Amino acid sequence: MGAKDSLMGRLLGNADKFTDKQVAETLAMLVENGVKRGASDIHIEPHERFVLVRYRIDGALLGVYKLPRPALGTIITQAKALAGLSALETHLPQEGEYAVSVSGRQIEIRLSTMPVYGGEKAVMHLTEERGDPIDLTA
């Protein structure tokens, strides 16, 4: 993790509160890096002293970033807002979706949140939008 964590730390700073711009840039960077690495999922998980970000690549779940612990609520809230979910509901699982463009590719993101010990966990499933469906009858 190391150098990548310091990049995320500079984006978010070490404050207890984060601006919407910092959080939006962090989420965009997480998705962009996930797409570039070929990740199918991004897991954002609370731990006692930090927030662990893991990418699922080729079936393996790899720890990639450690974010400051106070960033968890703000990041989850921002992701929920993008997916049209209720930011106030933290005690029940929720699912939503939204789309972003990464390097000219349209990426659909399905967001699932779930209450866990220490806060909320979020999983972002990344799917590239394809053109017309393939005709299987030919």
Disulfide bonds with the S-S distance in Angstrom:
none
